[in-house]
Structure formats: structure tokens, C-alpha cells
């Protein structure tokens, strides 16, 4: 009887995030997976760029969950909105969301979305960054209020929920991984999962 070698074992997949957006995106790959909260402090370091912050947090989330599930292939991801080098996080409430959208009105914002894949058992660890350049229309206060009252995107980086009404706030989106703006760059995720030994279509 042939036994699979350790490198060819079918390892469980774990998403190190409780984000419903990332969970819904990962379901598109038709792989069974568990969800485990990573519980990582997301405070930026002094002078840390948005791109560096997103990559550090994605890796930290994947490592934290991999420590709990060393047998599994773990995905960690993080997104930071980058306005002229300044990180914009999740607003958390209406007032901060209004402030963010006023600042982004008429501006180009780069959404830095990082994905990390870690498997403690095999020592696999990779992280990739997807940059999405988003050009916002010039927004009136009335448009901002209507959008926020409808979508309430207070758990979205930069208050921008592009998969919903937020698309109406934009003039243009430039990217090479279409799901990155929603929170998980699936082209890069699928590539890293294959490299980690998972079988995808």
C-alpha cells in the first residue's frame, strides 16, 4: 500500500480572520476551511508605511493562527488604505467615516492588501502585496451622508465598500487582482496555496 509522503499530505486550511468579506471570497476557491480569529494588535509602528503595515499584519495574523494549528495551512490578510503615504484604517463610527471620505474626495487612494500563507509543520511562509489604485470622485457632504447611511461601512478600511454602493463614489480602479479591493487578493492567494501544497483547479 502506498502512503502519502508528508509533503503530499492533504493539510487542513484555516482562514486567520473573522472578516465576513474574506470568508465569502475564500469560498470561491471551493476548498473546505476553518475560521480562527488571529487576535493581533493592528497598531501601526512609528513611521511604518501603509504597505509595510499591511504585510506585517498579514504575516502576524497567519503566524498567530499557525501557532494554534501547526498542522494547517493558514491564510492571514490585512488591508490598509494609503492616502499620500498615510495609513487609513477602519473608521469604526460615522463621524470618523465622514472625515475619511472628505479627505479622500477627489484623491487617488492606494488600497494595500497583503496576504500571507504559513504552515508551521512544513516551514512554509510567504507574503504578497496587491496594490489597488482607486480614484475617488469629488464628493459632496450630501453624497457622503447618503452613502454612509445606506452602507454603514464602518468595518472597511477607508470607509470604502466597493462591492456595494461605494462603487458609485469612484471614478476609476486600477489593479491586477480584482478581489484585492474587497479584502483578499484571490489570484495571489491561490498561487500561494498551490506553493504550500494544496490542490486547486
PAPAZA-650070 format. One record per residue (C-alpha): residue number from 1; chain; x, z, y. Coordinates in steps of 0.2 Angstrom, whole numbers. Each point is the difference from the previous one (the first is absolute). Example, Ala and Ser with C-alpha at 12.3 -4.5 7.8 and 13.67 -1.06 7.14 Angstrom:
BEGIN
(1; A; (62; 39; -22)),
(2; A; (6; -3; 17)),
This chain:
BEGIN
(1; A; (0; 0; 0)),
(2; A; (6; -4; 17)),
(3; A; (0; 14; 13)),
(4; A; (1; -5; 19)),
(5; A; (16; 4; 8)),
(6; A; (-1; 13; 14)),
(7; A; (3; -13; 13)),
(8; A; (-16; -10; -7)),
(9; A; (-11; 15; -1)),
(10; A; (-17; -2; 9)),
(11; A; (2; 14; 13)),
(12; A; (-15; 7; 9)),
(13; A; (-2; -5; 18)),
(14; A; (-4; 12; 14)),
(15; A; (-5; -3; 18)),
(16; A; (8; 14; 11)),
(17; A; (-13; -1; 13)),
(18; A; (-18; 6; 2)),
(19; A; (-4; -14; 12)),
(20; A; (-16; -9; -5)),
(21; A; (7; -16; 8)),
(22; A; (16; 0; -11)),
(23; A; (-10; 4; -15)),
(24; A; (-12; -14; 2)),
(25; A; (14; -12; 3)),
(26; A; (10; 5; -15)),
(27; A; (-16; -3; -11)),
(28; A; (2; -18; 4)),
(29; A; (15; -1; -12)),
(30; A; (-11; 5; -15)),
(31; A; (12; 14; -6)),
(32; A; (-6; 17; -5)),
(33; A; (7; 14; 12)),
(34; A; (-2; 18; 4)),
(35; A; (0; 7; 18)),
(36; A; (10; 15; 5)),
(37; A; (2; 7; 17)),
(38; A; (18; 0; 6)),
(39; A; (-2; 13; 13)),
(40; A; (15; -5; 11)),
(41; A; (4; 5; 18)),
(42; A; (-3; -16; 10)),
(43; A; (9; 7; 16)),
(44; A; (12; -13; 8)),
(45; A; (18; 5; 1)),
(46; A; (8; 0; 18)),
(47; A; (4; -18; 5)),
(48; A; (-7; -7; -17)),
(49; A; (-6; -18; 2)),
(50; A; (-18; -4; -6)),
(51; A; (8; -11; -14)),
(52; A; (12; 13; -6)),
(53; A; (-14; 13; 1)),
(54; A; (-12; -10; -11)),
(55; A; (14; -3; -13)),
(56; A; (5; 18; -1)),
(57; A; (-17; 6; -2)),
(58; A; (-5; -13; -13)),
(59; A; (15; 5; -10)),
(60; A; (-3; 19; 2)),
(61; A; (-18; -2; -6)),
(62; A; (6; -10; -15)),
(63; A; (14; 12; -4)),
(64; A; (-12; 16; 2)),
(65; A; (-13; -7; -12)),
(66; A; (14; -6; -12)),
(67; A; (7; 17; -1)),
(68; A; (-18; 6; -7)),
(69; A; (-2; -16; -11)),
(70; A; (18; -4; -5)),
(71; A; (-7; -12; -14)),
(72; A; (-10; -10; 12)),
(73; A; (4; -15; 11)),
(74; A; (-5; 7; 17)),
(75; A; (-5; -10; 16)),
(76; A; (2; 8; 17)),
(77; A; (-5; -8; 16)),
(78; A; (-1; 3; 19)),
(79; A; (-5; -9; 15)),
(80; A; (6; 3; 18)),
(81; A; (-6; -10; 15)),
(82; A; (14; -5; 11)),
(83; A; (-3; -2; 19)),
(84; A; (16; -6; 8)),
(85; A; (10; 11; -12)),
(86; A; (-11; 15; 2)),
(87; A; (-9; 6; -16)),
(88; A; (-19; 2; 1)),
(89; A; (-8; 10; -14)),
(90; A; (-18; 3; -5)),
(91; A; (-9; 6; 15)),
(92; A; (-11; 13; -9)),
(93; A; (-13; 1; 13)),
(94; A; (-10; -11; 13)),
(95; A; (10; 5; 15)),
(96; A; (17; -4; -7)),
(97; A; (-7; -17; -7)),
(98; A; (-6; -5; 17)),
(99; A; (17; 4; 7)),
(100; A; (9; -10; -14)),
(101; A; (-12; -16; 2)),
(102; A; (2; 1; 19)),
(103; A; (19; -1; -2)),
(104; A; (-1; -14; -13)),
(105; A; (-12; -10; 11)),
(106; A; (8; -17; 3)),
(107; A; (16; 5; -9)),
(108; A; (9; -6; -16)),
(109; A; (1; 15; -13)),
(110; A; (10; -1; -16)),
(111; A; (-8; 9; -14)),
(112; A; (15; 6; -11)),
(113; A; (-7; 2; -18)),
(114; A; (13; 6; -13)),
(115; A; (-3; 1; -19)),
(116; A; (12; 9; -12)),
(117; A; (-1; 0; -19)),
(118; A; (9; 14; -9)),
(119; A; (2; 5; -19)),
(120; A; (9; 16; -3)),
(121; A; (2; -4; -18)),
(122; A; (9; -16; 2)),
(123; A; (9; 3; 17)),
(124; A; (-9; -14; 8)),
(125; A; (-2; 1; 19)),
(126; A; (-4; -14; 12)),
(127; A; (-8; -1; 17)),
(128; A; (-6; -15; 10)),
(129; A; (-7; -2; 18)),
(130; A; (-13; -12; 5)),
(131; A; (-1; -3; 19)),
(132; A; (-17; -7; 7)),
(133; A; (0; -5; 18)),
(134; A; (-17; 2; 8)),
(135; A; (-5; -6; 17)),
(136; A; (-14; 10; 8)),
(137; A; (-12; -8; 12)),
(138; A; (-2; 8; 17)),
(139; A; (-13; 13; -4)),
(140; A; (-13; 8; 12)),
(141; A; (-5; 18; -1)),
(142; A; (-17; -5; -6)),
(143; A; (7; -11; -14)),
(144; A; (11; 15; -6)),
(145; A; (-15; 12; 0)),
(146; A; (-11; -12; -9)),
(147; A; (14; -3; -13)),
(148; A; (4; 18; -3)),
(149; A; (-18; 6; -1)),
(150; A; (-3; -13; -13)),
(151; A; (16; 1; -11)),
(152; A; (6; 18; 4)),
(153; A; (18; -6; -6)),
(154; A; (7; 17; 3)),
(155; A; (10; 0; -16)),
(156; A; (8; -17; 3)),
(157; A; (17; -2; 8)),
(158; A; (-2; -6; 18)),
(159; A; (-19; 1; -1)),
(160; A; (-1; -18; -6)),
(161; A; (-11; -3; -15)),
(162; A; (3; -18; -3)),
(163; A; (-10; -2; -16)),
(164; A; (-15; 5; 11)),
(165; A; (-6; -2; 17)),
(166; A; (18; 2; 7)),
(167; A; (3; -18; -4)),
(168; A; (-10; -4; 16)),
(169; A; (13; 9; 10)),
(170; A; (13; -12; -4)),
(171; A; (7; -17; 6)),
(172; A; (12; -3; -14)),
(173; A; (8; 7; -16)),
(174; A; (17; -6; -7)),
(175; A; (6; 6; -17)),
(176; A; (6; -6; -17)),
(177; A; (-10; 13; -10)),
(178; A; (-18; 0; 4)),
(179; A; (-5; 17; -6)),
(180; A; (14; 9; 9)),
(181; A; (-10; 3; 15)),
(182; A; (-14; 9; -10)),
(183; A; (14; 12; -7)),
(184; A; (8; -7; -15)),
(185; A; (10; -16; -1)),
(186; A; (-6; -6; -17)),
(187; A; (12; -15; -1)),
(188; A; (15; 12; 2)),
(189; A; (-9; 13; -11)),
(190; A; (-2; -12; -14)),
(191; A; (18; -5; 1)),
(192; A; (6; 17; -1)),
(193; A; (-11; 5; -14)),
(194; A; (6; -15; -11)),
(195; A; (18; 6; 4)),
(196; A; (-4; 17; -6)),
(197; A; (-6; -7; -16)),
(198; A; (-19; -2; 1)),
(199; A; (-9; -15; -6)),
(200; A; (-10; -9; 13)),
(201; A; (-9; -17; -1)),
